[in-house]
């Protein structure tokens, strides 16, 4: 049996943070019932059409879920939702606009009065209180507010992350806190309220640059794809036009790099580069020496030298390269999941699954499970048809 088999999650979610958290609960075997707006659904369904006409974000974060369409502003739909939670839900997750869930009677205070064991996880941009509570909080805005953008990019121009890193951070902390709340409930019999903010999640991940800039010190400089404070650690061109990523962590590796990769062992004793701090300060001068040494070599030859010297290195892969990555294939990490547009590949969730495989069921069509869930609650075919006629479902 999967770890969360028998656990039911009811989620009012959209975009990325909450859907990513609940998809991981589904991976562990939880039943996840996703509440969506009739006719439209989670607005992430419309972000793009890159996966056989489906949205890339949506297929990533919504497999293994059941889609129940409810107009939560309709009184009868509200009654269905409340009944579903009280009768079935162990966990309620929501990332609606601040205060919206409370107005629907779905705050932890309201729900726990009827069901003390329920776990309620609210995910928002800035948290459930404070002066920023009601500000709009898209991923890029939180990347900016957290300081992430200020230390990312080139010296000339800041840059955002290439993925929704604030949403992902919040989703991961929601997931972890929900698992902890389930463990706590086993001991106490009571649920709890979890308040996850995107800002706090990403600022936690920003702790290295925060401490680097502690007590008024200068923050890490923007260094493109290179490490901001360790050098050489970043991309370097080979003579064939390809790029090799390499990284040194200590003085032993610096000596090996000079001897076996640059073929210039004397450079290891050059006072200009005798410590990491000095190498980082003189990175333009050192980069010129490395680029000159690589100019007559192909990327394969550079990698061979780095491997022989036991210097960490990597290819700068494209998305197409990652689909074909030999390590992922060798470890059997790809599976197929269903979607309304046919099967697609999906990465096996990170970790070992020796006891039981993760749940990797289909991505739901909008409202695909509405009738079945209502029948579980005792609604007749005629009553379901009437609710649909009223646009309640």
N, C-alpha and C positions, 0 to 999 in steps of 0.2 A: 504494500500500500504506500502511496506517496505521502510525504510528511504532512501535507495539509488536506489530505483526503477527508471529506466530511465537513470542511469549513466552507461557509458561504459568504461571499463578499457582494454587497450591493454598492455600486459606484456611480456617482453622478460626475462624469469626467469629460474633459475635452483636451485637445492638444497633446502634450507629451508627458508632463510630470506625473500626473495621477495615472494615466494609462500605462506608463512604463512600470510604475510601482505595482499596479494590479496585475499586469501581465506576468510579472515575476511570481506573484502569489499563485497565479494559474499554472505556471511552470511546475510549481511544487504540489499541484493537485487540487488547489482550491477551486470551487465553483464561483465564477465571477459573472455576475449579472450586470450588464452595462445599460444604464438608462440613457436613452437618446431621444432627441426631439423628433416627433413624427415628420416624415417627409424630407428632413434635412440631416438629422443625426449630428454626431460629433463633427464640428467644422473641419477637423483635420482630414476627414474623408475627401475634402475638396482642395487640399493643398496642391496636389499635382496629379498626373495620370501616368506615372512612370512605370508602374508594375501591371502590365496588361490592362491599363485603364484605371487602375486603383492607385491611391496615394501611397507614396513610399513611407512616410511617417506612420500612416495608419496600419499598414500591414505589419510593420515592425512591432508596434506596441499593442496590438489588439487580437492576436491569435488566442485561441482556446477560450474565448468569451462568448456569452450569450447576449444578444441584443434585444432589449425590450423597449419599445417606443411608447413613451408617455408624455403628454403635454402636462407638465407638472404645475401649470397655472390653472388647469381644469380641476374643479373640486373632486370629481370622481377619480381622476388620475392620481390626485394627491392621496386619496383614501387607499387606492391600490398600492401606491408606493409605501405608505405608512404600514399597511398590513403586511406587505412583503418583508419589510425590515423587521417588524415585531415578531412575525411568525418564523422567519427563516434566516435572518442575517446575523452572522457573528461579527462582521466588520462592515462599517460604512465608510467609504472614501469619497471625498468631493473636492473639486477645485473650481467651483463656480466663483462668480464675483464675490468679493467680501460681503458678508451679511446675507447673501441670497439663501444659503442653506438654512440659516436660522429663521428667516422669514417663512420658510416652508415647514417649520417645525422639526427640522432635522439637526438641530444643535445637539451636542452631547448631553447638555442638561435636560433637554426635552426628551430625548430618546432613552437616556439611562433611567429616567423616572419610571418608565414603563418596562425597561429591559436593562437591569443593572449590569449584566454581563457584556453588553455591546461595547465594541471598540470603535471609536469614531476618529478618523484621521482627516483633518482639514489641511489642504495644501494651498498656499497663496503666495503672492509675490513677496510681501513684506511682513506677514504675520497677522494675527487676529486683533491686534491693537497697535497703538503707537501712531505718530503723526503721518506715517506713510501708508497706513492700512488701506486706504481707498485709492491709491495711485494705480494706474494700469501698469502691469508688470510683465511685458513680453520678455522672452529670453535675452535678446540683445540689450534691452534696457537694464536687466539685472547684471549682465556681463559688464556694463558700464558702471553701474552703481557700486558694484563689488570691488572695483579697481582692476578687474581682470584685463579689460581693454587697455588700460594705461601701461601694462607691462608686457603686452603682446603685440607683435608686429616688428617693424623695422625702426631704426632711429628716426627716419623721416616721417613715418606714418603708423599710427596704431592700427590694430586689426582685431577682429573678433575671432572666436574659435570657429572651426569649420563644421561643427555640429552644435546642437542645442545643449550646451554644457550646463547651463543653469537649471534647465528642466531636468536633465539627467541627474544632476547632483541632488535636486529635491526629490526626485523619484527614488533614488537609492536610499536616502535617509528616511523617506516614508516607509519603504519596504522593510528596512532594518528595524525601525521603531515599531511597526506592526508585528513583526515576528517577536520582538521583545515583549510587547503587550500580550501576545498570546501565551508566552511562557509565564508572565506574571499572573495572567488569569487562571492558569492551571493551579497556582499556589493560593490565590486569594478568592477566586470565584467571581471577581468583578472585572469589568472592562475599564477603559480609561480614555481620556481625550488626548489626542496627539495633534500638535500645532506645528506644522512644517512650513518654513518660509524659504523661498528660493534664494533670497538675499543671504540668509544665515547659512544655508547649505553651501553656496559658492564661496562665501567669505571664509568658511572653515577650510575649504580647499585652497584658499589663498594664503594660508598661514605662513608658508615659507617666505613669500615676498613681504608679508606684513612684518615678520620678525626681522627680516633683512633690513627693513626700513625702520626698525625699532628706535624709539626715543629721538626722532628727528633725523635719523641717518638717511642718506640718499637711497631711494628704492633701486631695485635691479633695473638696468637699462634694457630697452627693447633691442633684441638681438636677432630678429628674424627667426630662422629655423635653428639657430645656434643656441646653446645654453647661455643664460644671461650671466652666470658667474663662474662657470667651469670652462676651461679652454686648453686644447682643442676639443670641442664637443659640438658637432654640427655637420652640415653638408659641405662636401668638397668636390669640385669637378675633376673627373679623370680626363685623360687625353682624348678619349673617344666620344666626348660630349655627354657621357652619363654622369650621374651624381652618386657619390657614396657618402653615407652617414657614418660617422665614427665618433667614439667617445672615450676619453681617458679619465680615470678616477683618482690616480695616485702617482707618486713619484716613480715607483717601480715600473708602472705602465709607460710613463713618459720616457724613461731610459730605454725600454724595449722598443717603443715607437721610433725613437731616433735611430737606434741601432739596426733594427730589422725591417722597418718600413721605409724610413727616409734614407737609410744607408749612410747616416752621418752621426756616428756615435758621439763625436765631440760636441754636438749641439746640446746634448743632455747636460753638459757642464757649463754651457753659456749662461753667464750671470743674468742676462736679459730675461731668461726663461726658467730660472732656477726654482720657482715656486708657482703654484697655480695662480696666485694673485698676480704675480708678475706676468705670467703668460696671458692672463685675461686682460691685463692693462695694455699689453703689447700685441693684441690679437691681430691687428692689421699687418704688422711686420712678420709675425709668425705665419699668418695665413699665406702671405706671398711665398714664403719658403716651402710650405706644404704644397701649394698649387704648382709651383715650379717642379717639385719632385714627382708629382703625379702626371705632369704634362706628357710624358712619353709613355705612359701606361694606360692600358684599357681598364675599365671598371673591374673586370674579372681579375686582372693582375693585381690591382690595388687590394681587392678583397682577399686574394690569396696571401699577400704579404701580411695583411692585418690578422688573418686567421692564424698564420704561422707564428706571429708575435703575441697571439692571444689578446688582441685588442678588439674590444666590442665594436661591431659594425652592423650595418643593415642597408638594404636597398630602399630607395625612396619610391615605393610602389604606388601605382595608380589604383583606382577602384577596380579596374579590369584585372590588374595583376592580383589583387586580393581575392577576387572570385576564384582564381586559379592557384592560390598559394599552396605550394607543395607540402608545407607543414600541416596546414588544416586538413588537406586531403589525406595525408599519411596517418593522422590521428582520427580520421573518420568523423569530423566535426559537422558535416553537413547532413541535414535531413530535408524532407519535403513536407510542406503543410498545404492544406487546401485553402482556397479563397473563392469568392463568387466568380472569379475569372479563371479558375483552374489552379493547378498546383504550382507552387514556387519553392525555391530552396530557402532554407532558414538555418542559421547557425545554432548548433546545440548550445544551450546556455553554459557559460563557463562553470567548471567544477567537474567532479567525478560523480557518476550516477550508477554506481555498482549495485545499490540496493533496489532501485527502481528507476526507470527512465523518466525524464521530465515529460510533463504533458505538453504536447505540441499539436493541438487540434486546429481546426480551421479558423480563419478570420471570418467573422460573421457578416452576412449581408444586413443592411439596415432593417431592424424589426424582425429578423428571421425567427426569433424565439418568442415573440409576443404571445401568440395564441397558446403555445405549449405552457408557458409560465402562468398565464391566466387560468388555464384549465387546472394546473396544479393547485391554484388558490380556490378552485371550486366554481369558476365562472363557466356558464353554459355557452354553447356555440352561438345561441341567439343573443345572449347578453354581450358577448364579445363583439358580435356584428353591430349591436346597438351602440356600444362604446366607440367603435370605429366610425360609425355614421355621425357621432357627435364630435369627431376629431379629438377625442380624449386619448386615443391610442394610435 
